[in-house]
């Protein structure tokens, strides 16, 4: 099995270290900052050989060059994006590999036009960057509501047990909006209470799962793109 370890960065980012004990190979997903990643990898005795980027934003790619210099890691990222140090351009249907584990590239534009997710089907995990958050979704910085709606539903159609690793600790704020959007949803109310407890204890709220998001994420539960667009616009100004 793949071991996935969160590395906190900045105010609320998670960089993911992904380790395959059988081969001894380690990859890092969306390293906005190299320093905490190198410290955690050294602490665990892991050597980073690959960097995987989901999109071009600096809080996901800012550590690429330093990691490449420190470890010789090869950088894979979206072909359409401005990815520092990119060695391998990723497009729909391409693969990334870690030991015997194979991840499939899914293009999920909306937050940015270049955004991809990495789905390890046999392992039941997906790295979804800033497209899908626990109880929320990314802002539309470059894409359209139509694009994001389609992208979210590509992820929603994955097997329900798929574990979703997103790139930010936004769950509490997203949960508060979800409770506002669906005040009669008992699953949202229960999850918000649990998330609040975890955050009070300083604990991470990830990964999520497709099944859990389908019950508690208003953006996945929108009936059509018009409802999604209304929710996204409302969330942008929600306090």
C-alpha positions as CSV (number, residue, x, y, z in Angstrom):
1,X,0.0,0.0,0.0
2,X,1.0,3.6,-0.5
3,X,1.7,5.6,2.6
4,X,0.5,9.2,2.4
5,X,1.7,11.7,4.9
6,X,0.6,15.3,5.2
7,X,3.2,18.1,5.4
8,X,1.6,21.4,6.6
9,X,2.8,24.5,4.8
10,X,1.9,28.2,4.8
11,X,-1.3,29.0,6.6
12,X,-3.4,26.1,5.5
13,X,-1.7,24.1,2.7
14,X,-1.1,20.4,2.8
15,X,1.8,19.0,0.8
16,X,1.5,15.2,0.4
17,X,4.5,12.8,0.7
18,X,3.7,9.5,-1.0
19,X,5.8,6.5,-0.1
20,X,6.0,3.0,-1.5
21,X,7.7,0.8,1.0
22,X,8.2,-2.1,-1.4
23,X,10.3,-0.1,-3.8
24,X,11.5,2.6,-1.4
25,X,10.3,5.3,-3.8
26,X,8.8,8.6,-2.6
27,X,7.0,11.3,-4.4
28,X,5.7,14.7,-3.3
29,X,2.4,16.2,-4.4
30,X,2.1,20.0,-4.8
31,X,5.2,21.3,-2.9
32,X,4.6,25.0,-2.5
33,X,7.6,25.0,-0.2
34,X,10.6,22.6,-0.3
35,X,11.9,23.1,3.3
36,X,9.2,21.3,5.4
37,X,9.1,18.5,2.8
38,X,12.8,17.9,3.0
39,X,12.8,18.0,6.7
40,X,9.9,15.4,7.0
41,X,11.4,13.2,4.3
42,X,14.8,13.2,6.1
43,X,13.1,12.5,9.4
44,X,11.5,9.4,7.9
45,X,14.5,8.3,6.0
46,X,12.8,8.7,2.6
47,X,14.4,10.0,-0.5
48,X,12.2,12.0,-2.9
49,X,12.5,10.9,-6.5
50,X,9.4,12.5,-8.0
51,X,7.3,15.7,-7.8
52,X,3.7,15.7,-9.0
53,X,1.9,19.0,-9.5
54,X,-1.8,19.3,-10.0
55,X,-1.7,22.9,-11.3
56,X,0.5,25.9,-11.7
57,X,-0.3,28.1,-8.6
58,X,2.8,29.0,-6.7
59,X,1.6,27.6,-3.4
60,X,1.7,24.2,-5.2
61,X,4.8,24.6,-7.3
62,X,7.0,27.1,-5.4
63,X,9.3,24.3,-4.0
64,X,9.8,22.5,-7.3
65,X,13.2,23.9,-8.2
66,X,14.7,23.6,-4.7
67,X,13.5,20.0,-4.4
68,X,14.9,19.2,-7.8
69,X,18.2,20.7,-6.9
70,X,18.3,18.9,-3.5
71,X,17.2,15.5,-4.6
72,X,17.4,15.2,-8.4
73,X,13.6,14.5,-8.5
74,X,11.8,14.6,-11.8
75,X,8.9,17.0,-12.0
76,X,5.6,16.0,-13.6
77,X,2.8,18.6,-14.1
78,X,0.0,19.6,-16.4
79,X,1.1,20.1,-20.0
80,X,-1.0,23.3,-20.2
81,X,0.4,24.9,-17.0
82,X,3.4,27.0,-16.1
83,X,5.1,24.4,-14.0
84,X,8.7,25.3,-12.8
85,X,11.2,22.7,-13.6
86,X,8.8,20.4,-15.4
87,X,10.3,17.3,-16.9
88,X,7.2,15.4,-17.8
89,X,4.0,17.0,-19.3
90,X,0.8,15.4,-18.1
91,X,-2.3,15.1,-20.2
92,X,-5.6,13.3,-19.9
93,X,-5.0,9.5,-19.7
94,X,-1.3,9.7,-19.0
95,X,0.2,7.8,-16.0
96,X,2.5,8.5,-13.1
97,X,4.2,5.6,-11.4
98,X,5.6,5.0,-7.9
99,X,7.0,1.5,-7.7
100,X,4.3,-0.8,-8.9
101,X,1.5,1.7,-8.2
102,X,0.0,3.4,-11.2
103,X,-1.8,6.8,-11.2
104,X,-4.0,7.9,-14.0
105,X,-4.2,11.6,-15.0
106,X,-7.7,13.2,-15.1
107,X,-8.1,16.7,-16.5
108,X,-10.3,18.7,-14.1
109,X,-10.3,22.4,-15.2
110,X,-12.2,25.1,-13.4
111,X,-10.0,26.4,-10.6
112,X,-7.3,26.8,-13.2
113,X,-7.4,25.7,-16.8
114,X,-4.5,23.3,-16.5
115,X,-5.7,21.5,-13.3
116,X,-5.3,17.7,-13.2
117,X,-6.1,15.1,-10.6
118,X,-4.1,11.9,-10.1
119,X,-6.2,8.7,-9.5
120,X,-4.6,5.6,-8.1
121,X,-7.5,3.3,-8.8
122,X,-6.1,0.1,-7.3
123,X,-5.1,1.9,-4.2
124,X,-8.4,3.8,-4.0
125,X,-6.9,7.2,-3.6
126,X,-7.0,10.5,-5.6
127,X,-4.9,13.6,-5.3
128,X,-7.4,16.4,-6.3
129,X,-5.4,19.6,-5.6
130,X,-7.7,22.6,-5.4
131,X,-10.6,21.2,-7.5
132,X,-12.5,19.4,-4.8
133,X,-12.2,20.3,-1.1
134,X,-13.7,18.6,1.9
135,X,-17.3,20.0,1.9
136,X,-16.3,22.5,-0.8
137,X,-14.6,23.2,-4.1
138,X,-12.0,25.6,-5.5
139,X,-12.7,29.2,-6.6
140,X,-13.0,29.8,-10.3
141,X,-9.9,31.7,-11.0
142,X,-9.6,30.8,-14.7
143,X,-12.3,28.4,-15.6
144,X,-16.1,28.6,-16.0
145,X,-18.9,27.2,-13.8
146,X,-19.6,24.7,-16.6
147,X,-16.0,23.4,-16.5
148,X,-15.9,23.1,-12.8
149,X,-19.3,21.4,-12.6
150,X,-18.1,18.8,-15.1
151,X,-14.8,18.4,-13.3
152,X,-16.5,17.9,-9.9
153,X,-18.8,15.3,-11.3
154,X,-15.9,13.4,-12.9
155,X,-14.5,13.0,-9.3
156,X,-18.0,12.3,-7.9
157,X,-18.3,9.4,-10.3
158,X,-15.3,7.6,-8.8
159,X,-15.9,4.6,-6.6
160,X,-17.5,5.8,-3.3
161,X,-14.7,4.5,-1.1
162,X,-12.1,6.5,-3.0
163,X,-10.1,8.6,-0.5
164,X,-9.7,12.2,-1.6
165,X,-6.5,14.1,-0.8
166,X,-7.0,17.8,-1.4
167,X,-4.5,20.6,-0.8
168,X,-5.9,22.8,1.9
169,X,-7.4,22.7,5.4
170,X,-10.6,24.5,4.5
171,X,-13.0,22.0,5.9
172,X,-14.3,24.0,8.9
173,X,-15.1,27.1,6.8
174,X,-16.6,24.9,4.0
175,X,-18.7,23.1,6.6
176,X,-20.1,26.3,7.9
177,X,-21.2,27.3,4.4
178,X,-22.6,23.8,3.7
179,X,-24.7,24.1,6.8
180,X,-25.9,27.5,5.6
181,X,-26.7,26.1,2.1
182,X,-28.5,23.0,3.4
183,X,-29.7,23.8,6.9
184,X,-31.9,20.6,7.1
185,X,-29.1,18.2,6.1
186,X,-28.3,16.1,9.2
187,X,-25.2,14.6,7.7
188,X,-23.7,18.1,7.2
189,X,-24.6,19.1,10.8
190,X,-23.0,16.0,12.2
191,X,-19.9,16.3,10.1
192,X,-19.5,20.0,10.9
193,X,-19.6,19.1,14.6
194,X,-16.9,16.5,14.1
195,X,-14.7,18.8,12.0
196,X,-14.9,21.5,14.7
197,X,-13.8,19.0,17.3
198,X,-10.8,17.9,15.2
199,X,-9.7,21.4,14.5
200,X,-10.0,22.4,18.2
201,X,-7.6,19.5,18.8
202,X,-5.3,20.7,16.1
203,X,-5.9,17.6,14.0
204,X,-6.2,17.2,10.2
205,X,-9.7,16.7,8.7
206,X,-8.4,14.8,5.6
207,X,-8.6,12.7,3.6
208,X,-12.3,12.7,2.7
209,X,-14.1,10.2,0.5
210,X,-16.3,10.3,-2.5
211,X,-19.2,8.8,-0.5
212,X,-18.8,11.4,2.3
213,X,-18.7,14.3,-0.1
214,X,-21.8,13.1,-1.9
215,X,-23.6,13.4,1.4
216,X,-22.2,16.6,2.7
217,X,-20.8,18.8,-0.1
218,X,-23.4,21.2,-1.5
219,X,-21.3,21.7,-4.7
220,X,-21.5,18.0,-5.6
221,X,-25.1,17.9,-4.6
222,X,-26.1,20.8,-7.0
223,X,-28.7,19.6,-9.5
224,X,-27.3,21.5,-12.4
225,X,-24.7,24.0,-13.4
226,X,-27.0,27.0,-12.7
227,X,-27.4,25.9,-9.1
228,X,-23.7,25.2,-8.8
229,X,-22.8,28.7,-10.1
230,X,-25.2,30.3,-7.7
231,X,-23.7,28.4,-4.8
232,X,-20.1,29.2,-5.9
233,X,-20.9,32.9,-6.1
234,X,-22.6,32.8,-2.7
235,X,-19.6,31.1,-1.2
236,X,-17.2,33.7,-2.6
237,X,-18.8,36.4,-0.4
238,X,-19.9,34.1,2.6
239,X,-18.6,35.1,6.0
